[in-house]
Amino acid sequence: MTIDPSHRKKSTEDGALSSRRSFDIDHHFDESDRPARVISATDNTSTRKTWRFWAILLSLGITGMLSALEGTIITSALPAITEALGGGNSYIWVPNAYLLASVATLPLFAQVSNIFGRRNLLLIAVALFVLGSGLSGGASSMAMLIAARTIQGLGGGGINLLIETVVTDLVPLRERGKYMSLVMIGATIGATLGPFLGGIITDNSTWRWVFYLNLPIGSVAFLALFMFLRVNYKQDTTWRQRFRRIDLSGNLIFIGAVISVLIAVTWGGTAYEWKSFRVIVPLLLGFFGIALFTAFEWSPKLCPEPSFPRMLVSNRTSAAALGLTFIHAIVTYWTYYFLPIYFQSVKRQSAMHSGIDTLPTFAGGLIFALVGGVLLSKLGRYKPLHIAGFAVFTIAFGLLSLLDAKSNPAAWVFFQLIAASGSGVLVGILLPAVQAPLDQSLVATSTGVWSFARYFGCIWGVTIPSVIFNNQCAAFASGLSDQVLASKLTGGQAYQHATAAFIDSITDPALQEEVVQVFASALRVVWLVGIAFAGVGLLLVFLEKEVSLSNSLNTEFGIEGTKKSDDPVGEREGAIEMTPVQAAITEAIPPIAVR
């Protein structure tokens, strides 16, 4: 390994240049403030990664798999859990308590990680997740399970946010898509295996192992992070001073607003009609709370250190990329939740078999996520990839609207791969677009807001198509020859009856075909409306500017043993100032060259 002896001297001489890299977070930053630089494929120079870097990446991948596995394994086990604990209509709070805790605390986790460091908070998040898993597995009532799932959700939200934050701390902006996609392999594997493992466990053992399974995986993840995740953070203030920096008031407003919105979404179309005041009032209060949170955060007098700085949306590229993240989450979950409905209600497959039929969506998404990350690293341009992703996704929704009971496997596999290519290629390249115009000091904060946009989109990606599906089923069911059967598909009940078991319970074959046609017609409308949402995303891309993605890394949270780089943009990109002892240690461990 060669250390450039002139690096320290050059950094000193160019102090005026390097100082421009940091500024007050209240400064209004526009893309025009960044020096223009020609972006080319050859600009992405080879970087050297040591074994410690790869060990951290592997640890993050295992941790991501832990969280993603829990997100999908519960779906196939939920009926058995509800029956065992006598949950009744409260079953909906088993997944939603987890989601609520995950979403509501994202800004808090982001800010606290800036104050107390990434490593400590990620270890706490994993510990909370494992604790919640153990309590969930031992739950003796639905109330205890919901409380335990809330604890588990606190850990899950922190895990997802901090994994993404650590990756952004370790690699330059231009390379983040590639390495983010690598880390997300673990999450994709977990999400893909979840439904199968959930079905196998509930069929062959007790549902409690759905949660107990997280204990060994979580222990491995905790141990790996404890051993390898050694990263820097400032420790130049007392604990009391650090606690005083936390934006407690803003986060309390935000948590209350998110809870209100999720209550409305949970009750709407199930416990009460969407036009009921019991749904409308909390929904309006929630949106008002989000507006109040924004106003509070953007007031320097009220909130000197905000969780949501105005600068995140004061430039159009970051604002547009956050909007794209929200829409991408909507359309992605649109397909995740309603492709299984197609296979179960129209193709009349079992829940387990529908999981196999949707493999092209998950496997294809994984492959194209890797492709998107590599392309971003090579090209250094995110806007063409965003255009391609949303354009393909728009076409995919049109193709999915052609599916019916007679569609052959070649058609539905091909259509899923088209949708997976549009969704997958965008997975790892939206966050770099958010962060491209921003200072490195806003990494955790921007990642937190980005994660919230994604989570919030996931909620509406299930809610919006569910409302459309239920309403359309009610309209088409009015033409059924059996009005008693038709009543089971009205009043928001269609989604829960869109199963092969429900259709097989109908003794008249002709009536079975009528019901299948109702589901197929409703799904066609669901896919057609999806075209509009993907199309809005495509139009929103054109608000972005193509901001140069830097190859240099300027962070205070790098791997221990390194210092914050103060190289000017374009000079020795990625270079790190080391002491002779650190250089000797690094030289003793052969690095890995990555192209």
Secondary structure by P-SEA (a helix, b strand, c coil): cccccaaaaaaaaaaaaaaacccccccccccccccbbbbccccccbbbbcaaaaaaaaaaaaaaaaaaaaacccccaaaaaaaaaccccccccaaaaaaaaaaaaaaaaaaaaaaccaaaaaaaaaaaaaaaaaaaaacccaaaaaaaaaaaaaaaaaaaaaaaaaaaacccccaaaaaaaaaaaaaaaaaaaaaaaaaaaaaccccccccccaaaaaaaaaaaaacccbbbbbccccaaaaaaacaaaaaaaaaaaaaaaaaaaaaccccccccccccaaaaaaaaaaaaaaaaaaacccccccccccccccccaaaaaaaaaaaaaaaaaaaaaccaaaaaaccccccaaaaaaaaaaaaaaaaaaaaaaaaaaaaacccaaaaaaaaaaaaaaaaaaaaccccccaaaaaaaaaaaaaaaaaacccaaaaaaccccccaaaaaaaaaaaaaaaaaaaaaaaaaaaaaaaaaaaacccccaaaaaaaccccccccccaaaaaacccaaaaaaaaaaaaaaaaaaaaaaaaaaaaaaaaaaaccccccccccccccccccccccccccccccbbbbbcaaaaaaaaabbbbbcc
